[in-house]
Amino acid sequence: MRVIFNADDYGLHSQVSRGILMAMREGVVRATTVMANLVSASGLAELKELSGVSAGLHANLTKGRPLTQFPCRWLDNEGNFSAKLIFSPDGGATLPYEAVRGEFQAQLYHLLDAGLKLSHIDGHHHIQGFAAALAAVEELAEKHKLAVRPTSAWMAARFARLGLRRPDVLITGFFGKNNLSSGRLMELLCEAASARAETVEVMCHPGLVESLPEGFSSYREERGEELEVLCSPELAAWLQEKGVAVINYAQI
């Protein structure tokens, strides 16, 4: 079995980015997805220096300022994306395709223009669950030969029909206060192996908690706990013992 440990949220905050870089240098993380409208130039420069890892776009409609003239209906009073507005009953379901596609394309080209080679695309807060966002992701993935993250069996089957590269299984269970241990992660990987998955993505969110502001994210202390597990010798030894190949997204 091949496993991709993909760290979401690169660029969300400097401490999140530093934690992801640490998880790449000292742990099992070999891929990350970047929040193009939030990442700093220095953060991109550090990421480009690493070898043996791959980067993708963390397509985003719920955090920070858009890179395009996005319809103000889905922005707050300061002109920022608003998860509350996007996920309101009359929000995401009616997102305009052209606006979403334009924003995702701007985010993608922002990273490409910075010299970052991209291997895949996924969505912040699983935004690709909305029809307009899913269609935009599929179009950009096909155009730029990017792998994609399936958030359900239905989506995996759809991507397969479209000929898009993707892992067989996405593990989302390594998330939340009660799920952040090496033992829990090993259990999830064993379940995937039992289901005869050949390529698996583990969605993860490591980060350095120190200097990460209180209230900045609802997922704060847990980022540090994830980082500890992902850099643990115990996990690395278990993966080697089980013959699990740790790869990046460019290798599928």
DOVEX-822160 format. One record per atom (N, C-alpha, C, O): x, y, z. Coordinates in steps of 0.1 Angstrom, whole numbers, padded with zeros to 4 digits, always signed. Layout:
N
XYZ...
% end
This chain:
252
+0008-0012+0000+0000+0000+0000+0009+0012+0000+0019+0013+0006+0004+0023-0007+0011+0035-0008+0003+0046+0000-0009+0046-0002+0009+0054+0007+0002+0064+0016+0008+0078+0013+0020+0080+0013-0001+0087+0011+0002+0102+0010-0003+0108+0023-0015+0109+0025+0007+0114+0031+0003+0122+0042+0003+0136+0037+0013+0142+0035-0009+0142+0035-0011+0155+0029-0015+0165+0040-0025+0164+0046-0007+0175+0042-0010+0186+0052-0017+0197+0045-0012+0204+0036-0029+0199+0050-0038+0210+0045-0033+0223+0051-0026+0223+0061-0037+0234+0045-0037+0248+0052-0023+0255+0051-0021+0264+0059-0014+0251+0042-0001+0258+0041-0004+0272+0038-0011+0275+0028+0001+0282+0045-0002+0296+0043-0012+0302+0052-0014+0314+0052-0020+0294+0059-0030+0299+0068-0025+0308+0078-0031+0318+0081-0013+0304+0084-0006+0312+0094+0008+0308+0093+0011+0297+0090+0018+0317+0096+0032+0313+0096+0035+0301+0104+0044+0293+0101+0029+0300+0116+0031+0289+0125+0026+0276+0119+0031+0265+0122+0015+0277+0112+0009+0265+0105+0019+0260+0094+0022+0249+0093+0024+0270+0087+0033+0267+0076+0046+0261+0082+0052+0251+0076+0051+0267+0092+0064+0261+0098+0062+0247+0104+0071+0239+0103+0050+0245+0109+0047+0231+0114+0047+0221+0103+0052+0210+0104+0041+0225+0091+0040+0216+0080+0054+0214+0074+0058+0202+0071+0063+0224+0074+0076+0222+0069+0084+0213+0079+0092+0204+0074+0082+0214+0092+0088+0205+0101+0083+0191+0099+0091+0181+0099+0070+0189+0096+0065+0175+0094+0070+0169+0081+0071+0157+0080+0075+0178+0072+0081+0173+0060+0095+0169+0062+0100+0159+0057+0102+0177+0070+0117+0175+0072+0119+0164+0082+0129+0157+0080+0111+0163+0092+0113+0154+0103+0103+0142+0104+0105+0133+0112+0093+0143+0096+0082+0133+0098+0078+0127+0084+0087+0126+0075+0066+0123+0083+0061+0115+0072+0054+0123+0061+0050+0117+0051+0051+0135+0064+0044+0144+0054+0052+0146+0042+0064+0150+0043+0046+0143+0030+0053+0145+0018+0045+0153+0008+0050+0155-0004+0034+0159+0012+0026+0167+0003+0019+0177+0012+0016+0175+0023+0016+0189+0005+0008+0199+0012+0000+0206+0002+0003+0207-0010-0011+0212+0006-0019+0221-0002-0019+0235+0003-0021+0237+0015-0017+0245-0006-0014+0258-0003-0026+0267-0004-0033+0267-0014-0028+0276+0006-0039+0286+0005-0033+0298-0002-0027+0307+0004-0036+0299-0015-0029+0309-0024-0032+0323-0020-0023+0332-0022-0043+0326-0015-0047+0340-0012-0042+0344+0002-0044+0356+0006-0036+0335+0009-0031+0338+0023-0016+0336+0024-0009+0342+0033-0010+0328+0016+0004+0324+0018+0014+0336+0015+0011+0344+0007+0024+0336+0023+0034+0347+0021+0045+0343+0011+0046+0332+0008+0052+0353+0006+0063+0351-0003+0074+0342+0003+0079+0334-0003+0076+0345+0016+0087+0338+0023+0082+0323+0025+0091+0314+0024+0070+0321+0028+0064+0308+0029+0066+0300+0016+0069+0288+0017+0063+0306+0005+0064+0299-0008+0079+0296-0011+0082+0285-0016+0088+0305-0007+0102+0303-0010+0107+0291-0002+0115+0283-0007+0103+0290+0011+0107+0279+0019+0102+0265+0014+0109+0256+0014+0090+0265+0009+0084+0253+0004+0091+0249-0009+0093+0237-0011+0094+0258-0018+0101+0255-0030+0115+0249-0028+0120+0242-0037+0121+0252-0017+0134+0247-0014+0135+0232-0010+0145+0225-0012+0123+0226-0006+0123+0212-0002+0123+0203-0014+0117+0206-0024+0130+0192-0012+0130+0182-0023+0122+0170-0018+0121+0167-0006+0117+0162-0027+0110+0149-0024+0095+0151-0019+0089+0142-0014+0090+0164-0020+0077+0167-0016+0069+0173-0028+0075+0178-0037+0056+0173-0027+0048+0179-0037+0038+0189-0031+0034+0188-0019+0034+0199-0039+0025+0209-0034+0013+0210-0043+0014+0207-0055+0002+0214-0038-0010+0215-0045-0018+0228-0041-0013+0235-0032-0029+0230-0047-0038+0242-0044-0048+0237-0034-0055+0228-0036-0049+0245-0023-0060+0243-0013-0071+0253-0017-0072+0264-0011-0079+0250-0027-0089+0259-0032-0098+0264-0021-0103+0257-0013-0099+0278-0021-0105+0284-0009-0115+0294-0012-0113+0303-0020-0127+0293-0006-0137+0303-0007-0142+0307+0007-0152+0314+0008-0135+0304+0018-0140+0306+0031-0131+0313+0041-0135+0316+0052-0119+0317+0036-0109+0324+0045-0101+0334+0037-0096+0331+0026-0100+0346+0042-0091+0357+0036-0098+0364+0025-0110+0362+0022-0090+0373+0018-0096+0380+0007-0095+0373-0006-0085+0365-0008-0104+0374-0015-0104+0368-0028-0093+0375-0036-0089+0386-0034-0088+0367-0046-0079+0373-0056-0085+0379-0068-0079+0385-0077-0099+0378-0069-0107+0383-0080-0118+0392-0074-0119+0393-0062-0125+0398-0083-0137+0406-0079-0149+0396-0076-0158+0396-0084-0147+0389-0065-0157+0379-0062-0170+0386-0058-0170+0396-0051-0182+0380-0061-0195+0387-0058-0195+0390-0043-0193+0381-0034-0199+0402-0039-0199+0406-0025-0209+0399-0017-0208+0400-0005-0219+0393-0023-0229+0385-0016-0223+0375-0007-0228+0372+0004-0211+0369-0011-0205+0359-0003-0192+0364+0004-0184+0356+0009-0191+0377+0006-0180+0383+0013-0186+0390+0025-0198+0395+0025-0178+0392+0036-0182+0399+0048-0180+0414+0045-0176+0418+0034-0183+0422+0056-0182+0437+0054-0168+0442+0052-0167+0453+0047-0158+0434+0055-0144+0438+0052-0139+0433+0039-0127+0435+0035-0148+0426+0031-0144+0421+0018-0137+0408+0019-0130+0404+0009-0138+0400+0030-0132+0387+0031-0142+0376+0028-0154+0378+0030-0137+0365+0024-0146+0353+0023-0152+0350+0037-0145+0352+0047-0164+0345+0037-0170+0342+0050-0176+0328+0049-0185+0325+0041-0171+0319+0058-0177+0306+0058-0191+0306+0062-0199+0298+0057-0195+0315+0071-0209+0316+0075-0218+0319+0063-0229+0314+0062-0213+0328+0054-0222+0331+0043-0222+0320+0032-0232+0317+0027-0210+0314+0030-0209+0303+0020-0217+0292+0024-0224+0286+0015-0217+0288+0037-0224+0276+0041-0238+0279+0047-0245+0271+0053-0243+0291+0044-0257+0294+0048-0266+0287+0038-0262+0283+0028-0279+0286+0042-0288+0278+0034-0289+0284+0020-0292+0276+0010-0288+0297+0018-0288+0302+0004-0275+0306-0001-0273+0315-0010-0264+0300+0004-0251+0303+0001-0245+0294-0010-0247+0296-0022-0238+0284-0005-0230+0275-0014-0238+0269-0025-0233+0267-0036-0251+0266-0022-0259+0259-0032-0261+0267-0044-0264+0262-0055-0260+0281-0043-0262+0289-0054-0249+0297-0059-0250+0307-0066-0238+0292-0055-0225+0298-0059-0224+0298-0075-0227+0288-0081-0221+0310-0080-0220+0311-0095-0207+0304-0100-0196+0307-0096-0209+0295-0110-0198+0288-0115-0187+0296-0120-0175+0294-0117-0190+0306-0129-0180+0315-0135-0171+0322-0124-0159+0323-0126-0178+0327-0114-0170+0334-0103-0161+0324-0096-0150+0328-0093-0166+0312-0093-0158+0302-0086-0147+0298-0094-0135+0297-0089-0149+0295-0107-0139+0290-0116-0128+0301-0117-0116+0298-0116-0132+0314-0118-0123+0325-0119-0114+0326-0107-0102+0329-0108-0120+0325-0095-0112+0326-0083-0103+0315-0081-0091+0317-0078-0107+0303-0084-0098+0291-0083-0087+0292-0093-0075+0289-0090-0090+0297-0105-0079+0298-0115-0069+0309-0111-0057+0307-0113-0074+0320-0105-0065+0330-0100-0056+0325-0089-0044+0328-0089-0062+0317-0080-0054+0311-0069-0043+0302-0075-0032+0302-0070-0047+0294-0085-0038+0284-0091-0026+0292-0098-0015+0288-0095-0030+0302-0106-0019+0309-0113-0010+0317-0104+0001+0320-0107-0016+0321-0092-0008+0329-0083+0004+0320-0078+0015+0325-0076+0001+0307-0076+0012+0298-0071+0021+0294-0083+0033+0294-0081+0015+0292-0095+0024+0288-0106+0033+0300-0110+0045+0298-0113+0028+0312-0109+0036+0324-0113+0047+0326-0103+0057+0333-0106+0045+0321-0090+0055+0322-0080+0066+0311-0082+0076+0311-0074+0064+0303-0092+0074+0292-0095+0072+0279-0087+0081+0271-0087+0060+0278-0081+0057+0265-0074+0052+0255-0084+0042+0258-0091+0057+0243-0084+0052+0232-0093+0041+0226-0085+0042+0222-0073+0029+0224-0092+0017+0219-0085+0014+0205-0090+0016+0202-0102+0010+0196-0081+0007+0182-0084-0007+0179-0082-0012+0169-0087-0014+0186-0074-0028+0182-0070-0036+0194-0066-0031+0205-0064-0049+0192-0064-0058+0202-0059-0069+0196-0050-0074+0185-0052-0072+0203-0039-0083+0199-0030-0089+0212-0025-0086+0223-0030-0098+0211-0015-0106+0223-0011-0106+0225+0004-0107+0216+0011-0104+0238+0007-0105+0241+0021-0120+0240+0026-0129+0244+0019-0122+0233+0037-0135+0230+0043-0143+0222+0033-0155+0222+0032-0136+0214+0025-0142+0205+0015-0152+0213+0006-0163+0208+0003-0147+0225+0002-0156+0233-0006-0160+0227-0020-0170+0230-0025-0152+0217-0024-0155+0210-0037-0168+0201-0035-0172+0195-0045-0174+0201-0024-0186+0194-0022-0198+0201-0029-0208+0196-0031-0196+0214-0031-0206+0222-0038-0205+0220-0053-0193+0220-0058-0216+0220-0061-0215+0216-0075-0206+0226-0083-0198+0221-0091-0208+0239-0081-0200+0248-0088-0185+0247-0086-0177+0247-0095-0181+0244-0073-0167+0243-0069-0162+0230-0075-0150+0229-0079-0170+0219-0074-0165+0206-0079-0163+0207-0095-0153+0202-0099-0172+0214-0102-0170+0215-0116-0157+0223-0119-0150+0220-0129-0155+0234-0112-0143+0242-0114-0130+0234-0111-0120+0235-0118-0130+0226-0100-0119+0218-0096-0116+0208-0107-0104+0206-0111-0126+0201-0112-0124+0191-0123-0119+0198-0135-0110+0192-0142-0124+0209-0139-0119+0216-0151-0104+0220-0150-0096+0217-0159-0100+0225-0139-0086+0229-0136-0077+0217-0135-0066+0217-0140-0082+0207-0129-0074+0195-0127-0071+0188-0141-0060+0184-0144-0081+0188-0149-0079+0182-0163-0070+0191-0171-0061+0186-0178-0071+0204-0171-0063+0213-0179-0049+0213-0175-0040+0213-0183-0046+0212-0161-0032+0213-0156-0027+0200-0152-0016+0199-0146-0034+0189-0155-0029+0175-0152-0026+0173-0137-0016+0168-0133-0036+0178-0129-0035+0177-0115-0042+0165-0109-0053+0162-0114-0037+0159-0099-0045+0149-0091-0055+0156-0083-0054+0168-0080-0065+0148-0079-0076+0154-0071-0079+0146-0059-0076+0134-0058-0085+0152-0049-0089+0145-0036-0104+0142-0037-0112+0151-0037-0107+0129-0036-0121+0125-0035-0126+0125-0020-0119+0118-0012-0136+0132-0017-0141+0133-0003-0152+0122+0000-0157+0122+0011-0155+0114-0010-0165+0104-0008-0163+0093-0019-0156+0095-0029-0169+0081-0017-0168+0071-0027-0175+0075-0040-0170+0072-0051-0186+0083-0039-0192+0088-0051-0183+0097-0059-0182+0096-0071-0176+0106-0052-0167+0115-0059-0155+0107-0065-0150+0111-0076-0150+0097-0057-0139+0089-0063-0143+0082-0076-0135+0082-0085-0155+0077-0076-0160+0070-0088-0162+0080-0099-0159+0077-0111-0166+0092-0096-0168+0103-0106-0154+0106-0112-0153+0107-0124-0144+0108-0104-0131+0112-0108-0125+0101-0117-0118+0103-0127-0128+0088-0113-0123+0077-0121-0129+0077-0135-0122+0075-0145-0142+0080-0136-0149+0081-0149-0143+0092-0158-0142+0091-0170-0139+0103-0151-0133+0114-0159-0118+0112-0162-0112+0121-0169-0112+0102-0157-0098+0099-0159-0089+0108-0151-0077+0110-0155-0093+0113-0140-0085+0121-0131-0077+0113-0121-0083+0104-0115-0065+0116-0119-0057+0109-0110-0061+0112-0095-0064+0123-0092-0062+0102-0087-0067+0104-0073-0063+0092-0065-0061+0081-0071-0062+0093-0052-0061+0081-0043-0073+0073-0043-0084+0078-0046-0072+0060-0039-0084+0052-0039-0092+0055-0027-0105+0054-0027-0086+0059-0016-0093+0062-0003-0087+0074+0003-0075+0077+0003-0096+0082+0009-0092+0094+0017-0095+0091+0031-0107+0088+0035-0085+0092+0040-0087+0090+0054-0089+0104+0061-0079+0112+0061-0101+0106+0066-0103+0119+0073-0104+0117+0088-0106+0127+0096-0103+0105+0093-0105+0102+0107-0094+0106+0116-0095+0105+0128-0082+0110+0111-0071+0115+0119-0073+0130+0121-0066+0138+0115-0083+0133+0128-0088+0147+0130-0097+0147+0142-0105+0139+0144-0095+0158+0150-0103+0159+0162-0097+0154+0175-0088+0146+0175-0101+0160+0186-0095+0158+0199-0093+0143+0203-0083+0140+0209-0102+0135+0199-0101+0121+0204-0095+0111+0194-0095+0099+0196-0089+0117+0183-0084+0108+0172-0069+0110+0169-0064+0104+0160-0063+0117+0178-0049+0121+0174-0039+0113+0182-0033+0118+0192-0037+0101+0177-0026+0092+0183-0021+0084+0172-0027+0081+0162-0008+0079+0175-0002+0070+0165-0011+0057+0164-0013+0052+0153-0016+0052+0175-0024+0040+0175-0037+0042+0166-0040+0033+0158-0043+0053+0168-0055+0056+0160-0052+0056+0145-0059+0051+0136-0041+0063+0142-0037+0064+0128-0033+0051+0122-0037+0048+0110-0027+0042+0130-0024+0029+0125-0036+0021+0122-0037+0013+0113-0046+0022+0131-0059+0015+0129-0065+0019+0116-0070+0011+0109-0065+0032+0113-0072+0037+0101-0064+0032+0089-0071+0028+0079-0051+0031+0089-0044+0026+0078-0046+0011+0076-0046+0006+0065-0047+0004+0087-0050-0011+0086-0064-0013+0080-0065-0023+0072-0074-0005+0083-0087-0006+0077-0086-0004+0062-0093-0011+0055-0078+0006+0058-0077+0009+0044-0070-0003+0037-0074-0007+0026-0060-0009+0043-0053-0021+0038-0062-0032+0037-0062-0040+0027-0071-0034+0047-0080-0045+0046-0090-0044+0035-0095-0054+0030-0093-0031+0031-0102-0029+0020-0095-0029+0007-0101-0026-0004-0082-0033+0007-0074-0035-0005-0072-0022-0012-0071-0022-0025-0071-0011-0005-0068+0001-0012-0053+0001-0015-0045-0003-0007-0050+0006-0027-0036+0006-0032-0029+0019-0029-0018+0020-0025-0037+0030-0030-0031+0044-0027-0041+0051-0018-0053+0052-0021-0036+0056-0007-0044+0062+0004-0039+0076+0007-0027+0078+0008-0048+0085+0008-0044+0098+0014-0048+0100+0028-0060+0097+0031-0039+0104+0037-0043+0108+0051-0043+0123+0051-0033+0129+0050-0055+0128+0053-0057+0143+0054-0052+0147+0068-0057+0142+0078-0042+0156+0069-0037+0160+0082-0035+0175+0083-0035+0182+0073-0034+0180+0095-0034+0195+0097-0023+0198+0108-0027+0204+0119-0011+0195+0106-0001+0198+0116+0002+0213+0116+0000+0220+0107+0008+0217+0128+0012+0231+0129+0019+0233+0142+0018+0225+0151+0026+0244+0144+0032+0248+0156+0022+0257+0164+0017+0267+0159+0019+0253+0176+0009+0260+0184+0014+0273+0190+0007+0283+0191+0027+0273+0193+0033+0285+0199+0032+0297+0190+0035+0296+0178+0027+0308+0196+0024+0320+0188+0013+0320+0179+0010+0329+0171+0005+0309+0178-0007+0308+0170-0018+0314+0179-0021+0309+0190-0024+0325+0175-0033+0333+0183-0045+0325+0188-0050+0316+0180-0049+0327+0200-0061+0321+0205-0073+0326+0196-0074+0338+0193-0082+0317+0193-0093+0321+0185-0090+0322+0170-0099+0325+0162-0078+0321+0166-0074+0322+0152-0081+0310+0144-0085+0312+0133-0082+0299+0150-0088+0287+0144-0094+0279+0154-0089+0278+0166-0105+0272+0151-0112+0263+0160-0103+0251+0162-0106+0243+0171-0094+0249+0153-0085+0237+0154-0071+0242+0157-0063+0246+0148-0067+0243+0170-0055+0250+0174-0045+0240+0180-0035+0236+0174-0048+0236+0193-0039+0227+0200-0037+0214+0193-0027+0208+0194-0048+0210+0186-0048+0197+0179-0037+0197+0168-0031+0186+0165-0034+0209+0162-0023+0209+0152-0010+0205+0158-0002+0198+0151-0007+0209+0170+0005+0205+0176+0005+0190+0180+0016+0183+0178-0006+0185+0183-0007+0170+0186-0005+0162+0173+0002+0152+0173-0011+0167+0162-0009+0160+0150+0006+0160+0146+0012+0150+0141+0012+0172+0147+0026+0173+0144+0035+0163+0152+0044+0157+0146+0032+0161+0164+0040+0152+0173+0038+0138+0167+0048+0130+0166+0026+0134+0164+0024+0120+0158+0031+0118+0145+0037+0108+0143+0029+0128+0136+0035+0127+0123+0050+0126+0123+0056+0122+0113+0056+0131+0133+0071+0131+0134+0076+0121+0144+0088+0120+0147+0067+0112+0148+0071+0102+0159+0079+0090+0153+0075+0085+0142+0090+0086+0159+0097+0074+0155+0088+0062+0155+0090+0053+0146+0078+0061+0164+0069+0050+0164+0062+0048+0151+0061+0037+0146+0056+0059+0146+0049+0058+0133+0058+0054+0122+0055+0046+0114+0070+0060+0121+0079+0057+0110+0083+0043+0111+0084+0036+0100+0086+0038+0123+0090+0023+0124+0079+0014+0120+0081+0004+0113+0066+0017+0124+0055+0009+0120+0053+0009+0105+0050-0002+0100+0053+0020+0099+0052+0021+0084+0062+0012+0077+0059+0005+0067+0074+0013+0082+0085+0005+0076+0083-0010+0078+0085-0018+0069+0079-0014+0090+0076-0028+0094+0065-0033+0085+0066-0045+0081+0055-0025+0082+0043-0030+0074+0046-0029+0059+0037-0033+0051+0057-0024+0055+0060-0023+0041+0051-0012+0034+0049-0013+0022+0047-0002+0042+0039+0009+0036+0049+0019+0029+0058+0024+0036+0046+0022+0017+0054+0032+0010+0048+0046+0011+0037+0048+0008+0056+0055+0017+0051+0069+0019+0055+0077+0006+0067+0078+0003+0046+0082-0001+0048+0089-0014+0042+0103-0013+0036+0107-0003+0045+0111-0024+0038+0124-0025+0028+0123-0036+0027+0113-0043+0020+0134-0038+0009+0134-0048+0014+0133-0063+0007+0129-0071+0027+0138-0065+0032+0137-0079+0035+0123-0083+0037+0120-0095+0035+0113-0074+0038+0099-0076+0026+0090-0079+0028+0078-0081+0014+0096-0080+0003+0088-0083-0002+0091-0098-0012+0085-0102
% end
